[in-house]
Amino acid sequence: MTTALNVIAALLTIGFGLFGFLAPAFTANALDLAPTKSTMGLSEMRASVGGLFVVTGAAVLWLNTPMAYAMLGIVYAGAALGRFVSVAVDHPPLIKALTFGGIELVLALWLILTNMSRAS
């Protein structure tokens, strides 16, 4: 069961990343990011929300070790931390921010707690 859920988390990571990588305008709109006169925002979507997640998820599947899955959890922990700080400081739309942050937190907790003890 642990292995299956680890693989699902990595595949979700790739799936999330594919949205940013292949559909940056859709992703920017879903994240309430306003377009500007520059296409640099689309480049950032493809890079940080897209390619970074796709390659990270793929690398975790390729490495297929408990430590790799734990590190993916640490990545999600960082995202959740940033999201929850933003809720306190920036006051984004609460339901959307808490939904995304909740998904990130659940993935972080699962991946870290179930894999750190197996990584030794």
Phi, psi and omega in degrees: 000317179301315181298315180298315180292325175299313181296319177299318178298318179293320178294323174299320178300314178297316179300314177301316181296324181298327176300311180293326183284315185264336183225064184297325180292318176300314181296316178300318179295318179297330180266009180060037177263118184286138176289155176239189178283351181256152175266010179297328178298320177295322177297318179294321177300311181298325183279298190276327180263340183256275187304320180301316180287319180299310183290322178297312179298318179294319180296320179297317177296320180293314179292318175048049176237156177304321180295323178297315178294322177297319179295323174299321176298321178295323175300314178294327176298319177297319178296316179296318178301312178300319181295315183287327172297318178298322177301318182286324188260316188264340180056056175289174176306118193298312183297314181295315181295318179290328176295308179298315179296323178295318177298314179298319180294317179298314178299318180299310183298314179301306187295321180287307187293325182274343186250335181298319181290334179275347185282343184287000000 
